[in-house]
Amino acid sequence: MASGDKSMIGRARGGSEGVGMTSRRTRERLVEAIAAQGVNDARVLDALREVPRHLFIDEALQSRAYDNTPLPIGHGQTISQPWVVARMSELLLEPGVPERVLEIGTGSGYQAAILAHLVPQVYTVERIGALVPQARQRLRQARLYNVHIRHGDGYQGWPEYSPYDGIILTAAPHSIPEPLLDQLAVGGRMVAPIGGAGYQELLVIDKTAEGIEQHRAAGVTFVPMVHGRG
Ligand code: SAH
């Protein structure tokens, strides 16, 4: 685990403050709602304050950017509910700040942007080709340069940069994909929704020298993880 070198961690500045429905005050109300739902980690709450969620959402839906709900991002996919993004980030940081995190399911890039504020390097894999350049552009707009995006099948992970100290799944498989467990470092943690369409268990999986330990953190609803590139 790294100490979390701040100099390597991107910061969102300029051009992204927003006005009215997307203002800093609107964002602060969302942060307060998430804290009231039990997310205590100040680093995570700060990241939520910093990242302009409206940048990761189509213009037509921007007035709802700071509602605590998932929203459509096209291609039948959704940007996750802010509470879920916050809770998963908090769980990932619990054992210590991971040096490198792998995310499966880049989608809009919002979860990756939150992670970019919290850890030195974020690697993220998305299976739908059209979402990749869009997420890249949004992360650049948010001035975040420590996120690396790959168009690929997340069931295979991203072996080149493994092992990862943290792995987060934002699409749900029926069971934990073996290649992802292989790419998790000893001492590392995976946070993953596991189950069928409509309802999954959010599992926290710790890889220790003795083996795998897991516990259930919440009931959640994610889009299913789909095999192959789209
Ligand atoms: N983290 C995203 C959530 C997007 S929804 C955000 O913050 O916006 C889940 C995403 O997972 C979708 O974009 C979907 O295309 C992607 N996905 C589903 N199966 C996948 C797979 N096997 N590999 C990579 N991405 C996958």
Boltz pocket constraint, residues with backbone or C-beta under 6 A from the ligand:
constraints:
  - pocket:
      binder: B
      contacts: [[A, 77], [A, 78], [A, 79], [A, 80], [A, 104], [A, 105], [A, 106], [A, 107], [A, 108], [A, 109], [A, 110], [A, 111], [A, 112], [A, 125], [A, 126], [A, 127], [A, 128], [A, 131], [A, 152], [A, 153], [A, 154], [A, 155], [A, 170], [A, 171], [A, 223], [A, 224], [A, 225], [A, 226], [A, 227], [A, 228]]
      max_distance: 6.0
